[in-house]
Amino acid sequence: MYHPISYLLHLGTLQNFETRLLVSSAQVEYLRYWLHAIGLTKNLISLPYSDCLLTESSLRHVSPVIFKAKEELKSALKVVLPGTFVPRS
């Protein structure tokens, strides 16, 4: 089954040349409702406050990245987000 948050993401380069994995507000909404629907959260998780959102002016470049399998995404997260915990399945 296709899950948009799992396969199509974007990489953004900040003004200081750091790379970040980006998700759209629609993907955040989907994830909030999905976590609640499958019972992982008792209540809906609140939306991130506006300071957490990146605007076009805060980015040097944005490029789409398509991952064909969750393993590819996990590998990319280790490179883009070093030191970040990626759970094993």
Phi, psi and omega in degrees: 000137181278126174240113186303328181287342182273334190244321181250112178229178180230145172255132179241143176253121180285171180300332179269014177073009174283145180259138179228144172279126184250147172230152180278163177297328177295321178293322176296315178301312180302313182296318178302310182291323180296314179301320179289318183296325180271003174087013179281341175231140179289319178239162175297137175291137181290155179291149176297147177286161189299335178295340179277347184273137176265138176255168181302325182289341179270001182242141174278322186202147174228134177223138178288147178227129179249126178253127183277339181213156181296333178295322177296319179295316179299318179296318180294322179298325179294330180276314184286324183239067183300140180084355180275137180287126174244112183297146176275148178256000000 
